[in-house]
Amino acid sequence: MEDINVNCVPHNYVKALLSRAESKVKELRQAVDLVKAESEKLEQKALQAEEEMRRGRTKLRQAGDQIQGVIRSAYKIEKQARGLKDIVGELPSREASRFRSQVSNLASEAKGERNSLTKEVSRISNYGISV
């Protein structure tokens, strides 16, 4: 390729090329600035999401611990109900049947709650959070 002699190129043509080049550079600068701004916003969003996730994991762990406490309470209620059934067995049959039914219902309710809460603990554990 031959070198172009700048003196041979019309001055207006050079000005037009320079103007177009400056315009393209300005467009690119604006595009880069937009990308930078969007990038900063997204990085900030990612940091906030990470923090929310950390707080969420902590809340889930705490909720799991509380649920475990309620599960223990439900188990104790079931145990007490079994003991109460023995006592009710010593009552005369008419009174015993009424209490036996109530005690059985309460034990069943406690067991149902315990099973439901155990499933919740499993769900929390499935997220990789130790409870």
MODELLER restraints for C-alpha pairs under 7 A, 6 or more apart:
rsr = mdl.restraints
at = mdl.atoms
rsr.add(forms.Gaussian(group=physical.xy_distance, feature=features.Distance(at['CA:60:A'], at['CA:124:A']), mean=6.76, stdev=0.5))
rsr.add(forms.Gaussian(group=physical.xy_distance, feature=features.Distance(at['CA:61:A'], at['CA:129:A']), mean=6.44, stdev=0.5))
rsr.add(forms.Gaussian(group=physical.xy_distance, feature=features.Distance(at['CA:61:A'], at['CA:130:A']), mean=6.91, stdev=0.5))
rsr.add(forms.Gaussian(group=physical.xy_distance, feature=features.Distance(at['CA:61:A'], at['CA:131:A']), mean=5.98, stdev=0.5))
rsr.add(forms.Gaussian(group=physical.xy_distance, feature=features.Distance(at['CA:64:A'], at['CA:121:A']), mean=5.81, stdev=0.5))
rsr.add(forms.Gaussian(group=physical.xy_distance, feature=features.Distance(at['CA:64:A'], at['CA:124:A']), mean=6.94, stdev=0.5))
rsr.add(forms.Gaussian(group=physical.xy_distance, feature=features.Distance(at['CA:64:A'], at['CA:131:A']), mean=5.53, stdev=0.5))
rsr.add(forms.Gaussian(group=physical.xy_distance, feature=features.Distance(at['CA:65:A'], at['CA:131:A']), mean=5.99, stdev=0.5))
rsr.add(forms.Gaussian(group=physical.xy_distance, feature=features.Distance(at['CA:67:A'], at['CA:117:A']), mean=6.48, stdev=0.5))
rsr.add(forms.Gaussian(group=physical.xy_distance, feature=features.Distance(at['CA:71:A'], at['CA:114:A']), mean=5.16, stdev=0.5))
rsr.add(forms.Gaussian(group=physical.xy_distance, feature=features.Distance(at['CA:71:A'], at['CA:117:A']), mean=6.62, stdev=0.5))
rsr.add(forms.Gaussian(group=physical.xy_distance, feature=features.Distance(at['CA:74:A'], at['CA:110:A']), mean=5.24, stdev=0.5))
rsr.add(forms.Gaussian(group=physical.xy_distance, feature=features.Distance(at['CA:74:A'], at['CA:111:A']), mean=6.77, stdev=0.5))
rsr.add(forms.Gaussian(group=physical.xy_distance, feature=features.Distance(at['CA:74:A'], at['CA:114:A']), mean=5.79, stdev=0.5))
rsr.add(forms.Gaussian(group=physical.xy_distance, feature=features.Distance(at['CA:77:A'], at['CA:107:A']), mean=6.91, stdev=0.5))
rsr.add(forms.Gaussian(group=physical.xy_distance, feature=features.Distance(at['CA:77:A'], at['CA:110:A']), mean=6.67, stdev=0.5))
rsr.add(forms.Gaussian(group=physical.xy_distance, feature=features.Distance(at['CA:78:A'], at['CA:107:A']), mean=4.95, stdev=0.5))
rsr.add(forms.Gaussian(group=physical.xy_distance, feature=features.Distance(at['CA:78:A'], at['CA:110:A']), mean=6.28, stdev=0.5))
rsr.add(forms.Gaussian(group=physical.xy_distance, feature=features.Distance(at['CA:78:A'], at['CA:111:A']), mean=6.74, stdev=0.5))
rsr.add(forms.Gaussian(group=physical.xy_distance, feature=features.Distance(at['CA:81:A'], at['CA:103:A']), mean=5.91, stdev=0.5))
rsr.add(forms.Gaussian(group=physical.xy_distance, feature=features.Distance(at['CA:81:A'], at['CA:107:A']), mean=5.76, stdev=0.5))
rsr.add(forms.Gaussian(group=physical.xy_distance, feature=features.Distance(at['CA:85:A'], at['CA:100:A']), mean=6.25, stdev=0.5))
rsr.add(forms.Gaussian(group=physical.xy_distance, feature=features.Distance(at['CA:85:A'], at['CA:103:A']), mean=6.82, stdev=0.5))
rsr.add(forms.Gaussian(group=physical.xy_distance, feature=features.Distance(at['CA:88:A'], at['CA:96:A']), mean=5.32, stdev=0.5))
rsr.add(forms.Gaussian(group=physical.xy_distance, feature=features.Distance(at['CA:88:A'], at['CA:99:A']), mean=6.63, stdev=0.5))
rsr.add(forms.Gaussian(group=physical.xy_distance, feature=features.Distance(at['CA:88:A'], at['CA:100:A']), mean=6.43, stdev=0.5))
rsr.add(forms.Gaussian(group=physical.xy_distance, feature=features.Distance(at['CA:89:A'], at['CA:96:A']), mean=6.21, stdev=0.5))
rsr.add(forms.Gaussian(group=physical.xy_distance, feature=features.Distance(at['CA:125:A'], at['CA:131:A']), mean=6.62, stdev=0.5))
